[in-house]
Amino acid sequence: MRVLLISTYEIGRQPFGLASPAAWLRTAGFEVDCLDLAIQQIDEGLVAAADLVAFYVPMHTATRIAVAQLPVVRAINPAAHLCFFGLYAPVNEGYLRSLGVGTVLGGEVEEGLLSLVRRLATGDGPEQAEPVISLSRQQFLVPDRHGLPTPDRYAHVVTADGTLLMAGSTEASRGCLHLCRHCPVVPVYGGRLRVVQRDVVMEDVRRQVAAGAAHITFGDPDFFNAPRHSETIVRALHAEHPGVSYDVTIKVEHLLAHRRLLPLLRDTGCLYVTTAVEAVDDATLQIYEKNHSRADFVEVVTEFRRVGLTLNPTFVTFSPWTTLDSYADLLRLLVELDLVDNVASIQLAIRLLVPAGSRLLELAGVRALLDPFDQAALCYPWHHPDRRVDDLYQAVRSAVEDGAAAGRNRREVFRSIWTLTHATLDADPVPVPASLFGDPSPAPHATEPWYCCAEPTEQQLAGPGLNRSGI
């Protein structure tokens, strides 16, 4: 029984979502090959030899690319059993099955994948017996990264002084305790959390450091969902590898609730903290049920400056509730808070995606704004009631992509966006703030700044092996 695990995109990281199930299947004696189409091309030999081809789909972009690759895989090996696993598999179950996918798995997928492979190996039939969503409490195995591209081929981290660090990645937990309406984790985990045992996390880190990683990205949806667990891990990481830095993702709400831990992050090598601010107008934040306010965000910025940590805010900048004035207000606030150098340009061009299963669909007012579900796009399309907002989105998106192609820094792209925005407003032009013409103060960041809720680029959808978008 031979298994081919395929990842299509995971924000420039070597995919934990392949390495973890690979460990389970290999330990059970099965032959496993791995392909990461963000780095590699389809290998016809591996596809042709596989009894099972399983696509890992942790996000929207990954799923779109995987669906586009299905005809290629089926043409090479029409007899292979097809599986999709990851966050975006269960919510798109019906569509995936219509494309010939035999098994759909979400949540804690390792046990389900092992069960599937054993079932196929013993000839018990192709009909799925495993739960589509499993939230079982698994005893994890150390991820087996054998066969994946080496860490140097993935996104690196750039420090404030321009040093380029080879980055590894791991996960200390999966799922989330919160129910933010727009979040893709919620339809699968429903407010529940599953932790990866500390010894597994540490051994995974140890092996990546031995392979040359000088930085570790923790891919947890929220690193402070289990603060004691996280505290223990970063203390152990720093004690064993004092020269290795790391980054984490933490909610605004948790950064305030657990502010006592911020100095610990600083002292144990945390290079930056990503936080999903999403919006800076309180009405939109209430729709998303983010459990923080604009004032909370400002307080976090102040606290980070006091402690000496770097904040990496992310946003859903275009939504049905965005107005020209609210977008301009976001730009002004980023200037006032001196955060322009901290925000990846693509974050100013993120358009809300409403996938199947989104809790936003529970709101009648939201449903009224949406077009029918578009299976090919894997979301509910929407059009802003003010056409100028949609036009601004397209202009900003183009400015970001053009800036990436020309190698412009964040301040240069921001200046273009500022000018576009204020030219669209029915008001006197507002000059670009003088502070944006000074030398940039680069914040530590990953060389792959895309984010899971971004619409994929045409380049990403065109084919595999295209690596990072650079915007």
HELIX and SHEET records of a PDB file:
HELIX    1   1 PHE A   16  THR A   27  1                                  12    
HELIX    2   2 GLU A   44  ALA A   49  1                                   6    
HELIX    3   3 HIS A   60  ILE A   76  1                                  17    
HELIX    4   4 PRO A   90  ASN A   92  5                                   3    
HELIX    5   5 GLU A   93  SER A   98  1                                   6    
HELIX    6   6 GLU A  110  ALA A  121  1                                  12    
HELIX    7   7 PRO A  151  ARG A  153  5                                   3    
HELIX    8   8 VAL A  186  TYR A  189  1                                   4    
HELIX    9   9 ARG A  198  ALA A  210  1                                  13    
HELIX   10  10 PRO A  227  GLU A  240  1                                  14    
HELIX   11  11 VAL A  252  ALA A  257  1                                   6    
HELIX   12  12 ARG A  259  LEU A  261  5                                   3    
HELIX   13  13 LEU A  262  ASP A  267  1                                   6    
HELIX   14  14 ASP A  282  TYR A  288  1                                   7    
HELIX   15  15 ARG A  294  VAL A  307  1                                  14    
HELIX   16  16 LEU A  324  GLU A  336  1                                  13    
HELIX   17  17 VAL A  340  ASN A  342  5                                   3    
HELIX   18  18 SER A  345  ALA A  349  5                                   5    
HELIX   19  19 ARG A  359  GLU A  362  5                                   4    
HELIX   20  20 ALA A  364  ARG A  367  1                                   4    
HELIX   21  21 ARG A  387  ALA A  406  1                                  20    
HELIX   22  22 ARG A  410  THR A  424  1                                  15    
HELIX   23  23 ALA A  434  PHE A  437  5                                   4    
HELIX   24  24 GLU A  458  ALA A  462  1                                   5    
SHEET    1   A 6 GLU A  31  ASP A  36  0                                        
SHEET    2   A 6 ARG A   2  SER A   7  1                                        
SHEET    3   A 6 LEU A  52  TYR A  56  1                                        
SHEET    4   A 6 HIS A  81  PHE A  85  1                                        
SHEET    5   A 6 THR A 103  GLY A 107  1                                        
SHEET    6   A 6 ILE A 133  SER A 134  1                                        
SHEET    1   B 7 LEU A 311  PHE A 315  0                                        
SHEET    2   B 7 CYS A 270  GLU A 278  1                                        
SHEET    3   B 7 SER A 245  THR A 249  1                                        
SHEET    4   B 7 HIS A 215  PHE A 218  1                                        
SHEET    5   B 7 LEU A 164  THR A 170  1                                        
SHEET    6   B 7 HIS A 156  VAL A 158 -1                                        
SHEET    7   B 7 HIS A 445  ALA A 446 -1                                        
SHEET    1   C 2 SER A 173  GLY A 175  0                                        
SHEET    2   C 2 LEU A 193  VAL A 195 -1                                        
END                                                                             
